[in-house]
């Protein structure tokens, strides 16, 4: 009888011990991914093995920017994936370096398209919305229907490619206008000196397309339709990212932003 009682007590305490050991594992919660990625060393190891664009979605925009291209049907709207991917890469670099005071909006001008097509895209990254898609002019010395030639030189009357930060507004000879700061040295950093600004223009309209096959051209400014330019300027002013794209080999080779490696970006964080 005593042996039986002792055996029951032994079994009870053994079961209790096993239960106590396993309870923490049963009720323990998995460590959140964002907590793991907050550790810079782990983030460095994690992202270094990813392709460039995968890296931007991992450490950049929480809306998952690769999916945004598809969910907003930007391809159907005429924006090339190449222009979009480059824009997001540069946006994340500018954001990481503290160059943008408004990180919610990105504007992309896709000069791989003719001016007869709507090639300006203003995207709300936070709310996943395409806010504007409209016509935009290029410089008169950059080409006719297509912008083919680009320059950073004053009085060239050509467009400049690359990344810009939007500044403040003012009333000038073209009415309500938005100043731009080119952030790529040797590519577009003369924007202020050249008075390259966003403004409305009467020659940016569909009547010009019907009569000439393309809209009018500017002195290098990304001019917009008069009926929309005020609304667009008010959305993108004061510290947002603007990217003017063309599959121009000279620009793609010399852009320090587009050629910045994932390791360089992580080192700057």
Backbone bond lengths (Angstrom), bond angles and torsions (degrees), N, CA, C in turn:
res aa  C-N    CA-C-N  psi(-1)  N-CA   C-N-CA  omega(-1)  CA-C   N-CA-C  phi
1 X - - - 1.459 - - 1.514 110.83 -
2 X 1.363 116.24 -45.71 1.463 120.59 179.97 1.523 109.67 -61.94
3 X 1.365 117.01 -38.86 1.459 120.28 -179.59 1.515 110.31 -65.02
4 X 1.358 116.23 -36.43 1.460 120.13 -179.74 1.517 111.22 -66.91
5 X 1.374 114.81 -43.97 1.479 119.29 179.30 1.512 109.77 -63.12
6 X 1.338 117.36 -44.73 1.468 121.20 -179.63 1.531 110.73 -60.16
7 X 1.337 115.71 -39.20 1.462 119.59 -179.31 1.512 110.81 -65.14
8 X 1.369 116.45 -39.55 1.463 120.03 -179.62 1.526 109.79 -66.50
9 X 1.343 115.78 -40.66 1.476 119.38 179.48 1.513 109.80 -64.40
10 X 1.337 116.94 -41.82 1.462 121.28 -179.77 1.529 111.18 -62.06
11 X 1.332 115.66 -43.92 1.466 120.02 179.62 1.527 110.48 -63.68
12 X 1.350 115.96 -40.29 1.473 120.42 -178.79 1.521 111.29 -61.90
13 X 1.352 115.53 -48.98 1.469 118.68 -177.11 1.537 111.24 -70.56
14 X 1.321 117.50 -32.25 1.471 119.96 176.55 1.523 110.53 -64.65
15 X 1.329 115.00 -42.70 1.466 119.01 179.46 1.518 110.86 -65.84
16 X 1.346 115.53 -40.04 1.466 120.07 178.88 1.518 110.94 -62.56
17 X 1.332 117.48 -41.14 1.467 121.79 179.93 1.533 111.26 -63.39
18 X 1.333 115.13 -45.16 1.475 119.78 179.80 1.518 110.05 -62.96
19 X 1.345 116.95 -40.70 1.464 121.53 179.50 1.528 110.88 -61.65
20 X 1.331 116.10 -45.01 1.467 120.79 -178.18 1.526 111.46 -64.74
21 X 1.322 115.67 -36.83 1.463 119.62 -179.85 1.519 110.96 -67.30
22 X 1.333 117.59 -37.63 1.464 120.77 -173.14 1.517 114.30 -90.14
23 X 1.330 118.82 -19.37 1.463 120.89 -177.64 1.524 112.60 -54.66
24 X 1.360 120.26 -47.76 1.473 119.45 -179.30 1.513 113.14 -58.34
25 X 1.336 117.36 -33.66 1.462 119.54 -178.98 1.522 111.32 -76.08
26 X 1.338 115.79 -32.08 1.455 119.46 -179.28 1.516 110.80 -68.67
27 X 1.364 116.30 -42.88 1.463 120.75 -174.03 1.513 113.28 -97.11
28 X 1.318 117.27 -3.23 1.469 119.13 -179.46 1.507 110.00 -67.50
29 X 1.364 116.72 142.87 1.463 122.37 177.78 1.512 109.36 -95.61
30 X 1.327 114.65 147.10 1.463 119.32 176.26 1.513 109.67 -65.81
31 X 1.307 116.98 143.48 1.455 121.63 178.81 1.522 109.37 -68.94
32 X 1.364 117.77 124.93 1.460 119.64 -177.05 1.517 111.91 -58.34
33 X 1.348 114.94 145.86 1.459 119.83 -179.23 1.508 111.35 -62.31
34 X 1.368 117.00 -39.72 1.454 118.11 -177.20 1.522 111.50 -67.10
35 X 1.341 117.33 -28.87 1.457 119.73 175.81 1.520 110.14 -68.50
36 X 1.315 115.88 -40.25 1.460 119.91 178.49 1.518 110.52 -62.63
37 X 1.325 116.59 -44.09 1.462 120.87 -175.63 1.517 112.55 -76.31
38 X 1.355 117.27 -9.22 1.453 119.12 176.00 1.523 111.35 -69.68
39 X 1.331 116.11 -22.89 1.456 119.90 177.66 1.516 108.68 -77.15
40 X 1.354 116.69 116.69 1.469 120.60 -172.86 1.521 112.31 -63.33
41 X 1.313 117.13 -34.79 1.464 119.39 -179.41 1.523 110.03 -65.84
42 X 1.346 115.57 -43.33 1.455 119.28 179.05 1.525 110.20 -67.15
43 X 1.338 116.71 -39.50 1.454 120.94 178.44 1.519 110.53 -61.62
44 X 1.315 116.56 -41.97 1.462 121.83 -179.83 1.525 110.23 -60.24
45 X 1.344 115.56 -46.77 1.457 120.23 -179.45 1.520 111.03 -65.46
46 X 1.340 114.78 -40.33 1.455 120.29 -176.54 1.523 111.93 -66.45
47 X 1.327 116.72 -47.24 1.460 119.81 -172.99 1.511 113.10 -80.84
48 X 1.336 117.72 -22.13 1.459 118.96 -174.88 1.517 112.43 -64.64
49 X 1.342 115.92 -25.52 1.455 118.20 -177.91 1.521 112.43 -89.54
50 X 1.342 117.87 -0.63 1.455 121.37 -178.35 1.512 111.64 -91.48
51 X 1.318 116.42 155.69 1.463 120.39 172.08 1.517 107.89 -68.60
52 X 1.339 116.59 159.61 1.469 121.09 -174.49 1.515 113.12 -51.16
53 X 1.330 116.97 -50.90 1.452 116.99 -173.77 1.515 112.42 -70.19
54 X 1.340 117.50 -33.82 1.452 120.06 175.06 1.514 110.34 -61.58
55 X 1.322 116.40 -35.16 1.452 119.65 179.88 1.510 111.50 -63.70
56 X 1.346 116.63 -41.81 1.471 118.21 -177.45 1.515 110.53 -62.33
57 X 1.343 117.99 -38.79 1.450 119.30 -179.89 1.520 110.88 -72.23
58 X 1.321 118.46 -25.84 1.459 121.27 -178.52 1.520 111.70 -76.37
59 X 1.354 117.49 -38.89 1.457 118.84 -174.39 1.516 113.20 -114.06
60 X 1.328 117.47 -2.72 1.447 119.04 -174.48 1.514 112.99 -105.31
61 X 1.321 115.85 -118.61 1.446 122.51 -172.94 1.530 111.65 -65.19
62 X 1.357 118.02 122.92 1.459 120.80 -178.52 1.519 113.17 -69.00
63 X 1.328 119.33 -11.36 1.455 121.06 -179.78 1.515 112.00 -79.05
64 X 1.329 117.67 0.25 1.467 123.08 -177.59 1.516 109.34 61.55
65 X 1.306 114.83 82.41 1.452 121.68 -169.08 1.521 113.92 -65.45
66 X 1.332 117.77 -27.12 1.465 119.01 178.93 1.521 109.96 -64.94
67 X 1.332 116.94 -42.32 1.452 120.83 178.19 1.519 111.76 -68.67
68 X 1.341 116.84 -29.04 1.454 121.08 -178.98 1.521 111.40 -61.58
69 X 1.310 117.32 -38.35 1.464 121.34 178.45 1.530 110.49 -56.58
70 X 1.326 115.86 -42.53 1.461 120.14 -179.24 1.521 111.98 -78.95
71 X 1.332 116.96 -42.12 1.462 119.24 -175.61 1.523 112.23 -66.86
72 X 1.327 117.47 -29.73 1.465 120.71 177.60 1.524 112.44 -91.03
73 X 1.332 116.62 0.57 1.471 122.28 179.26 1.529 111.07 55.15
74 X 1.318 115.46 43.49 1.460 120.08 -177.62 1.524 111.66 -67.60
75 X 1.317 117.12 -30.20 1.451 120.05 175.88 1.518 111.47 -63.51
76 X 1.322 116.18 -42.35 1.464 120.45 178.00 1.523 111.35 -66.42
77 X 1.334 116.02 -28.26 1.464 120.35 178.08 1.527 111.95 -80.13
78 X 1.351 117.30 -4.79 1.450 120.93 174.23 1.514 115.95 105.84
79 X 1.333 118.19 -4.21 1.463 120.98 -179.88 1.525 109.41 -80.70
80 X 1.327 117.37 123.90 1.457 119.52 179.11 1.526 110.29 -71.44
81 X 1.317 115.62 146.76 1.468 119.42 178.51 1.525 110.83 -64.09
82 X 1.325 117.25 -33.16 1.463 120.34 178.41 1.529 110.82 -60.83
83 X 1.333 116.47 -46.61 1.465 120.23 178.99 1.521 110.36 -62.60
84 X 1.314 116.85 -41.99 1.465 121.02 -179.14 1.522 111.49 -65.07
85 X 1.316 116.98 -46.70 1.462 120.21 -178.61 1.524 111.63 -61.94
86 X 1.330 116.64 -43.97 1.461 119.95 177.06 1.527 110.98 -62.29
87 X 1.320 116.12 -41.09 1.474 120.18 -179.45 1.518 111.21 -60.83
88 X 1.324 116.75 -43.53 1.466 120.32 -178.86 1.523 110.78 -68.41
89 X 1.321 116.55 -38.07 1.469 119.50 177.96 1.530 110.17 -61.27
90 X 1.327 116.95 -49.16 1.460 120.32 -179.90 1.518 112.29 -65.71
91 X 1.326 116.50 -38.27 1.463 121.29 177.30 1.520 110.50 -57.54
92 X 1.328 116.68 -46.61 1.463 120.21 -178.95 1.523 111.86 -65.59
93 X 1.315 116.96 -35.71 1.465 119.84 177.42 1.521 110.23 -67.33
94 X 1.326 117.49 -46.67 1.462 120.62 178.39 1.524 110.93 -60.72
95 X 1.320 116.26 -39.98 1.462 120.91 179.01 1.527 110.91 -64.57
96 X 1.337 116.79 -43.40 1.468 120.65 -178.37 1.523 111.82 -67.02
97 X 1.333 116.34 -26.58 1.464 120.29 -179.21 1.519 112.42 -94.72
98 X 1.328 117.12 8.32 1.455 121.83 174.62 1.510 115.09 72.43
99 X 1.324 117.60 25.67 1.461 120.73 -176.79 1.522 113.34 -90.31
100 X 1.322 117.98 -6.91 1.456 120.90 -177.08 1.526 110.44 -119.12
101 X 1.320 117.06 124.34 1.459 119.90 175.60 1.523 111.50 -89.55
102 X 1.317 117.57 -17.44 1.460 122.32 174.91 1.521 108.03 -122.07
103 X 1.319 116.46 105.77 1.464 122.38 -175.01 1.531 112.71 -98.02
104 X 1.321 116.43 9.32 1.463 119.66 -176.01 1.522 113.64 -89.32
105 X 1.333 116.32 -22.55 1.465 121.11 -170.89 1.524 110.43 -120.92
106 X 1.325 116.05 140.75 1.461 120.97 169.52 1.529 108.19 -133.13
107 X 1.331 115.99 138.90 1.464 121.76 176.99 1.528 108.51 -116.43
108 X 1.317 116.28 135.88 1.465 121.65 -178.55 1.524 109.01 -128.49
109 X 1.326 115.68 128.24 1.461 121.71 171.94 1.519 107.20 -110.03
110 X 1.313 116.52 121.88 1.462 121.35 -174.93 1.527 109.44 -106.14
111 X 1.344 115.59 93.77 1.462 120.77 -178.94 1.527 112.98 -79.13
112 X 1.324 117.79 7.36 1.462 118.37 170.31 1.527 109.73 -74.82
113 X 1.346 115.99 -12.00 1.456 122.62 179.23 1.523 110.14 -100.16
114 X 1.348 118.05 151.62 1.460 120.14 176.10 1.526 110.81 -72.16
115 X 1.328 116.45 160.06 1.465 119.49 -177.45 1.524 113.00 -70.86
116 X 1.322 117.18 -8.81 1.464 120.78 175.21 1.524 111.68 -76.42
117 X 1.341 116.62 -7.23 1.461 121.43 177.66 1.532 110.34 -110.41
118 X 1.304 115.09 153.23 1.469 120.17 178.33 1.524 108.38 -74.53
119 X 1.322 116.33 110.17 1.465 119.82 -170.79 1.528 113.81 -124.09
120 X 1.337 117.06 12.84 1.469 121.25 169.56 1.516 108.09 -105.37
121 X 1.341 115.68 131.08 1.464 122.40 179.77 1.521 108.38 -127.40
122 X 1.322 117.21 122.13 1.466 122.21 175.68 1.520 106.96 -111.38
123 X 1.325 115.67 117.81 1.463 121.67 -170.85 1.523 110.68 -118.19
124 X 1.323 115.32 130.58 1.466 122.48 172.21 1.528 106.92 -89.54
125 X 1.334 116.85 105.13 1.463 121.70 -175.55 1.517 112.47 -71.99
126 X 1.317 117.25 -31.06 1.460 120.84 -176.68 1.522 111.52 -74.77
127 X 1.334 115.89 -43.94 1.464 120.41 -177.60 1.530 113.22 -97.95
128 X 1.342 115.98 4.56 1.468 121.91 176.64 1.531 111.88 53.99
129 X 1.329 114.75 59.00 1.465 119.64 -179.27 1.522 110.46 -134.95
130 X 1.319 115.80 142.31 1.466 122.07 169.10 1.520 105.64 -90.14
131 X 1.337 116.16 107.61 1.461 120.76 -173.30 1.520 112.62 -81.33
132 X 1.334 116.46 -40.78 1.458 121.14 -179.85 1.528 109.70 -142.58
133 X 1.316 115.18 144.18 1.462 122.09 171.20 1.521 106.33 -144.39
134 X 1.323 116.89 107.33 1.452 119.60 -172.36 1.529 111.80 -149.48
135 X 1.321 115.54 -177.19 1.461 122.20 -178.53 1.533 110.57 -77.73
136 X 1.328 114.99 152.72 1.463 120.29 175.90 1.525 108.08 -150.05
137 X 1.329 115.36 138.19 1.464 120.72 -176.70 1.519 111.34 -86.55
138 X 1.342 114.97 158.68 1.474 120.84 169.70 1.531 108.70 -119.97
139 X 1.324 115.54 173.59 1.456 121.00 -177.31 1.521 112.94 -65.83
140 X 1.350 115.61 145.52 1.466 119.70 -175.18 1.526 112.85 -65.47
141 X 1.333 117.93 -24.12 1.460 120.30 177.64 1.529 112.54 -93.35
142 X 1.326 116.19 3.38 1.470 119.75 177.22 1.517 112.39 -86.18
143 X 1.332 116.90 -19.31 1.452 119.65 179.70 1.508 111.81 148.01
144 X 1.343 116.27 178.41 1.451 121.35 179.47 1.514 111.58 -86.92
145 X 1.321 116.18 -98.00 1.463 119.92 178.40 1.530 111.02 -69.87
146 X 1.336 116.40 -34.73 1.463 121.61 -179.68 1.527 110.15 -111.38
147 X 1.315 116.11 146.28 1.468 121.62 170.83 1.520 107.70 -86.03
148 X 1.327 116.44 113.77 1.463 121.60 -175.54 1.526 112.83 -114.17
149 X 1.329 117.36 -26.54 1.461 121.39 -175.36 1.526 109.68 -122.40
150 X 1.332 115.67 140.88 1.460 120.48 -173.60 1.523 110.15 -135.57
151 X 1.328 115.04 152.43 1.463 118.49 -177.70 1.517 110.47 -154.50
152 X 1.326 114.68 154.47 1.458 123.04 174.96 1.532 110.67 -107.18
153 X 1.337 116.53 3.35 1.463 120.86 -173.23 1.523 112.07 -85.36
154 X 1.333 117.60 138.86 1.464 120.94 174.57 1.527 110.85 -58.55
155 X 1.317 116.08 145.13 1.475 124.31 176.95 1.526 113.41 66.10
156 X 1.328 117.83 12.82 1.468 119.89 179.07 1.523 111.79 -77.11
157 X 1.341 116.71 -21.27 1.469 122.86 -176.40 1.525 112.22 58.90
158 X 1.343 114.92 27.41 1.459 121.09 178.15 1.529 110.42 -114.02
159 X 1.294 115.31 155.01 1.465 121.03 174.42 1.521 109.93 -75.08
160 X 1.328 115.14 156.71 1.472 122.02 174.81 1.521 108.62 -117.61
161 X 1.310 115.80 133.22 1.458 121.05 179.54 1.526 110.78 -82.24
162 X 1.328 115.19 177.66 1.464 120.43 169.27 1.510 115.57 102.69
163 X 1.333 113.46 -165.98 1.462 122.09 -173.22 1.523 111.41 -96.92
164 X 1.316 113.98 138.48 1.459 122.46 178.70 1.521 109.49 -130.38
165 X 1.328 114.90 154.39 1.462 120.95 165.92 1.518 107.18 -108.80
166 X 1.323 116.83 131.59 1.462 119.53 177.72 1.519 109.72 -75.05
167 X 1.334 115.81 145.18 1.467 121.73 -179.83 1.530 108.97 -112.42
168 X 1.332 116.62 -141.78 1.453 120.80 -177.86 1.517 112.72 -93.11
169 X 1.315 115.63 176.20 1.456 122.52 -178.53 1.523 110.90 -102.57
170 X 1.327 115.68 164.85 1.461 121.62 176.52 1.527 108.83 -161.16
171 X 1.308 116.71 165.07 1.463 122.46 174.44 1.518 108.02 -102.61
172 X 1.328 116.62 119.05 1.459 121.23 -177.98 1.511 111.93 -130.01
173 X 1.315 115.57 -160.03 1.457 121.03 -179.49 1.508 113.23 -62.24
174 X 1.335 117.17 -25.10 1.470 121.87 177.91 1.523 111.79 -103.53
175 X 1.340 115.80 21.22 1.456 119.45 179.58 1.525 112.48 78.99
176 X 1.308 115.12 -148.59 1.468 121.88 -177.66 1.524 109.38 -64.14
177 X 1.327 116.47 119.51 1.464 121.06 -172.42 1.521 110.78 -135.56
178 X 1.320 115.62 161.79 1.469 122.83 -177.89 1.522 109.87 -125.02
179 X 1.328 115.88 123.09 1.467 120.53 177.78 1.527 110.42 -74.81
180 X 1.338 114.79 149.74 1.466 121.82 179.97 1.519 109.89 -127.19
181 X 1.316 115.84 144.07 1.466 121.28 173.51 1.527 108.76 -115.13
182 X 1.318 116.17 114.56 1.456 119.63 176.34 1.519 110.12 -75.78
183 X 1.317 117.11 129.21 1.467 120.48 -173.54 1.531 112.38 -103.87
184 X 1.349 117.12 5.04 1.463 119.75 -179.87 1.528 109.69 -109.20
185 X 1.322 115.03 107.98 1.461 121.58 -175.70 1.524 110.98 -60.83
186 X 1.334 115.07 132.24 1.450 120.97 179.25 1.509 114.59 79.69
187 X 1.334 116.75 -7.08 1.461 121.45 -177.97 1.523 111.36 -112.88
188 X 1.342 116.40 -46.74 1.466 119.15 -179.80 1.535 113.33 -146.25
189 X 1.342 117.08 12.58 1.464 119.33 -174.57 1.526 113.59 -75.04
190 X 1.330 118.19 -0.40 1.466 121.24 173.48 1.526 112.30 -94.99
191 X 1.330 116.89 13.20 1.464 120.71 -175.48 1.525 111.79 -55.85
192 X 1.328 117.36 -45.99 1.469 120.03 179.85 1.521 111.24 -65.10
193 X 1.323 116.56 -44.19 1.470 121.46 179.89 1.525 111.07 -61.77
194 X 1.324 116.00 -34.05 1.467 121.44 -179.12 1.527 113.04 -87.81
195 X 1.341 117.17 -2.32 1.469 121.84 -175.59 1.529 111.32 58.26
196 X 1.317 115.66 41.55 1.461 120.75 174.39 1.525 107.65 -81.34
197 X 1.324 115.69 110.29 1.465 121.85 -175.29 1.526 109.00 -136.57
198 X 1.317 115.28 167.08 1.461 120.82 172.19 1.520 108.15 -95.47
199 X 1.327 116.06 127.78 1.471 120.65 179.54 1.522 109.00 -150.64
200 X 1.305 116.72 169.38 1.451 121.42 175.87 1.518 110.60 -86.99
201 X 1.329 117.10 152.77 1.466 121.11 179.29 1.524 109.74 -148.06
202 X 1.332 115.23 136.20 1.461 119.73 -178.41 1.530 112.63 -67.08
203 X 1.339 116.30 -19.80 1.463 118.70 -179.03 1.531 113.06 -84.28
204 X 1.311 117.10 -0.35 1.468 120.00 175.93 1.527 107.69 -97.63
205 X 1.319 115.63 84.17 1.463 120.26 -178.45 1.523 110.76 -155.84
206 X 1.315 114.83 164.36 1.470 120.41 -174.75 1.526 112.74 -73.42
207 X 1.333 117.77 -20.98 1.465 119.49 176.08 1.524 110.75 -63.18
208 X 1.333 116.58 -37.61 1.467 121.01 176.99 1.530 110.61 -63.67
209 X 1.309 115.49 -38.43 1.468 119.72 179.29 1.523 110.03 -64.28
210 X 1.327 116.43 -43.46 1.457 120.07 -179.18 1.526 111.98 -65.70
211 X 1.341 116.88 -33.40 1.463 119.16 -176.51 1.529 113.11 -89.41
212 X 1.346 117.87 -34.86 1.469 120.67 -174.65 1.526 113.88 -115.46
213 X 1.310 115.21 -18.62 1.465 118.54 -177.58 1.519 112.72 97.52
214 X 1.330 118.05 -9.61 1.465 122.97 176.67 1.526 108.77 -157.77
215 X 1.332 115.95 162.65 1.467 120.14 -178.93 1.525 110.23 -77.32
216 X 1.331 115.17 169.12 1.457 119.77 176.77 1.513 111.63 -66.21
217 X 1.326 115.26 167.69 1.465 120.63 -176.56 1.530 110.54 -119.43
218 X 1.323 114.30 157.30 1.464 121.55 -175.37 1.524 110.69 -103.44
219 X 1.326 115.55 -171.19 1.466 121.14 173.36 1.533 111.05 -91.54
220 X 1.297 115.93 18.07 1.461 121.98 -179.91 1.513 113.09 125.37
221 X 1.323 116.88 -11.73 1.470 120.98 -178.38 1.531 111.58 -80.15
222 X 1.314 117.64 147.29 1.466 120.85 171.12 1.531 109.03 -80.18
223 X 1.335 115.64 81.45 1.462 121.04 -176.21 1.521 111.08 -79.14
224 X 1.333 115.81 146.48 1.462 122.78 -173.59 1.529 111.36 -118.86
225 X 1.335 117.91 166.46 1.469 120.68 174.67 1.526 110.64 -60.36
226 X 1.327 115.98 139.59 1.472 120.03 -177.51 1.519 112.43 -61.79
227 X 1.312 117.60 -31.50 1.469 119.44 -177.15 1.532 112.84 -74.31
228 X 1.340 117.22 -13.21 1.464 119.96 -176.17 1.525 114.00 -119.77
229 X 1.321 118.50 -16.69 1.465 118.99 -166.64 1.528 113.07 -63.09
230 X 1.324 118.64 -35.96 1.467 120.21 -179.80 1.525 111.44 -65.49
231 X 1.327 116.01 -44.80 1.471 119.90 -179.72 1.524 110.65 -63.87
232 X 1.330 116.65 -41.48 1.467 119.96 -179.88 1.518 110.91 -67.29
233 X 1.314 117.29 -45.57 1.468 120.79 179.90 1.523 111.00 -58.70
234 X 1.329 116.97 -41.80 1.468 119.52 -178.07 1.525 112.42 -66.80
235 X 1.325 117.56 -25.01 1.466 120.97 177.98 1.527 111.44 -81.44
236 X 1.329 117.42 -37.34 1.470 119.58 -170.69 1.528 113.76 -101.83
237 X 1.306 119.70 -3.30 1.467 121.91 -176.85 1.527 111.88 -69.06
238 X 1.334 114.93 164.27 1.473 122.59 170.57 1.529 114.66 63.10
239 X 1.332 115.25 61.80 1.460 118.38 166.00 1.499 117.57 95.70
240 X 1.338 119.08 26.62 1.467 120.03 173.63 1.528 109.90 -100.62
241 X 1.311 115.22 169.00 1.469 121.71 -178.83 1.522 110.74 -94.06
242 X 1.332 115.83 130.88 1.459 122.74 171.23 1.518 108.00 -119.80
243 X 1.325 116.41 130.60 1.460 121.58 177.43 1.519 109.44 -122.12
244 X 1.335 116.11 122.71 1.457 121.48 175.68 1.523 107.64 -105.83
245 X 1.334 115.47 116.62 1.465 121.66 -171.10 1.519 112.32 -112.37
246 X 1.322 114.66 144.37 1.461 123.59 164.18 1.523 106.08 -150.38
247 X 1.322 118.28 145.83 1.472 119.92 176.32 1.530 110.05 -76.31
248 X 1.306 115.09 52.34 1.465 122.88 -177.89 1.528 108.82 -86.68
249 X 1.325 117.03 119.33 1.470 120.46 -174.19 1.515 112.95 -60.02
250 X 1.319 117.19 -37.59 1.459 120.30 -179.66 1.528 110.85 -62.99
251 X 1.339 116.09 -43.97 1.465 119.19 178.43 1.529 111.19 -66.56
252 X 1.315 116.80 -46.29 1.464 119.90 -176.85 1.532 111.71 -61.97
253 X 1.333 116.87 -31.40 1.470 120.33 178.75 1.527 111.86 -76.06
254 X 1.328 117.46 -35.46 1.458 120.47 -169.51 1.529 115.16 -101.44
255 X 1.305 117.85 -9.00 1.461 120.11 178.98 1.530 110.36 -69.62
256 X 1.318 116.59 113.65 1.470 120.23 179.30 1.525 110.82 -68.69
257 X 1.300 116.50 -28.50 1.464 119.58 179.02 1.527 110.50 -68.94
258 X 1.319 116.96 -50.34 1.462 119.57 -177.71 1.520 112.46 -68.37
259 X 1.326 116.51 -24.68 1.466 120.14 -179.17 1.527 113.21 -97.90
260 X 1.322 115.87 8.23 1.459 119.55 177.61 1.525 108.84 -74.73
261 X 1.332 115.89 131.75 1.463 120.10 -176.62 1.512 111.22 -81.63
262 X 1.330 115.24 163.52 1.472 119.86 177.43 1.518 110.81 -62.00
263 X 1.306 117.90 -35.47 1.460 120.96 179.90 1.513 111.99 -64.82
264 X 1.357 116.71 -39.43 1.457 120.53 179.04 1.513 110.86 -66.03
265 X 1.353 116.66 -39.33 1.442 119.54 179.67 1.514 110.82 -65.34
266 X 1.327 117.58 -45.19 1.454 120.83 -178.83 1.509 111.13 -64.48
267 X 1.329 117.76 -36.65 1.453 121.39 -179.99 1.520 111.56 -65.11
268 X 1.343 116.60 -26.97 1.458 119.37 -178.22 1.520 112.12 -84.66
269 X 1.346 117.53 -11.78 1.467 120.32 -179.12 1.527 111.20 -79.92
